């Protein structure tokens, strides 16, 4: 199984906003922990504090996701943050590179 089949990454960019979603099978606690660890590592190494949402409390366990969002004040540094998270998770391609 490809890593991109386990964790589906999507990047969204707008004028004053950049976001990365990481969608995964919510029944797999190992993926949740791995994604959370990658986000925490990127936060620690960059000193950035993006908005992070975890929709774990939904009724759609097959489509749970972490959402990482930056607004205009930190937007210029968000690309490096996203790359660090994706590299840590060994994801080499987003489902939608920019949507």
C-alpha positions as CSV (number, residue, x, y, z in Angstrom):
1,X,0.0,0.0,0.0
2,X,1.3,3.4,-0.9
3,X,1.8,5.9,1.9
4,X,-0.5,8.3,0.0
5,X,-3.3,5.7,0.2
6,X,-2.9,5.6,4.0
7,X,-2.8,9.4,4.5
8,X,-4.3,11.6,1.9
9,X,-2.8,15.1,1.9
10,X,-4.4,18.2,0.4
11,X,-3.0,21.7,0.3
12,X,-5.2,24.8,0.0
13,X,-3.9,28.3,-0.7
14,X,-5.8,31.5,-0.8
15,X,-4.8,35.2,-0.5
16,X,-4.3,35.2,3.3
17,X,-4.7,31.6,4.1
18,X,-2.8,28.3,3.6
19,X,-4.0,24.9,4.9
20,X,-3.0,21.3,4.8
21,X,-5.4,18.5,5.5
22,X,-4.3,15.0,6.4
23,X,-7.2,12.5,5.9
24,X,-6.8,9.0,7.3
25,X,-8.7,5.9,8.6
26,X,-9.8,6.9,12.1
27,X,-9.8,3.3,13.2
28,X,-6.0,3.3,13.0
29,X,-4.6,4.8,16.2
30,X,-1.1,4.4,14.8
31,X,-1.7,6.8,12.0
32,X,-3.3,9.3,14.4
33,X,-0.3,9.2,16.7
34,X,2.2,9.4,13.8
35,X,0.4,12.5,12.3
36,X,0.2,14.2,15.7
37,X,3.9,13.5,16.4
38,X,4.9,14.9,13.0
39,X,2.9,18.1,13.6
40,X,4.3,18.5,17.1
41,X,7.8,18.0,15.8
42,X,7.3,20.7,13.1
43,X,5.9,23.1,15.6
44,X,8.9,22.6,17.9
45,X,11.5,22.9,15.2
46,X,10.0,25.9,13.5
47,X,8.6,27.7,16.5
48,X,5.3,28.2,14.5
49,X,1.9,27.7,16.1
50,X,-0.6,27.1,13.4
51,X,-4.3,26.4,14.1
52,X,-4.7,22.7,14.3
53,X,-8.1,20.9,14.1
54,X,-8.6,17.2,14.7
55,X,-12.1,16.0,13.7
56,X,-11.8,12.8,15.7
57,X,-15.2,13.2,17.2
58,X,-17.2,12.6,14.0
59,X,-19.3,9.7,12.9
60,X,-17.1,9.2,9.8
61,X,-14.3,7.1,11.2
62,X,-13.1,6.3,7.7
63,X,-12.5,10.0,6.9
64,X,-11.0,11.6,10.0
65,X,-8.5,14.3,9.4
66,X,-6.1,16.8,10.9
67,X,-6.3,20.3,9.5
68,X,-3.4,22.6,9.8
69,X,-4.1,26.3,9.0
70,X,-2.0,29.5,8.7
71,X,-3.4,33.0,8.4
72,X,-1.7,36.0,6.8
73,X,0.7,36.8,9.7
74,X,2.6,33.5,9.3
75,X,1.7,32.5,5.8
76,X,5.1,33.0,4.3
77,X,6.6,30.3,6.5
78,X,3.8,27.8,6.2
79,X,5.2,26.1,3.1
80,X,8.3,25.0,4.9
81,X,6.2,23.8,7.8
82,X,4.0,21.7,5.5
83,X,7.0,20.2,3.8
84,X,8.5,19.2,7.1
85,X,5.2,17.5,8.2
86,X,4.9,15.7,4.8
87,X,8.5,14.6,4.8
88,X,8.2,13.3,8.4
89,X,5.1,11.3,7.3
90,X,6.9,10.1,4.1
91,X,4.2,11.5,1.9
92,X,5.7,12.5,-1.4
93,X,2.6,13.7,-3.3
94,X,-0.6,15.5,-2.3
95,X,-3.9,14.4,-3.7
96,X,-4.5,18.0,-4.7
97,X,-1.2,20.0,-4.7
98,X,-3.1,23.3,-4.5
99,X,-6.9,23.6,-4.4
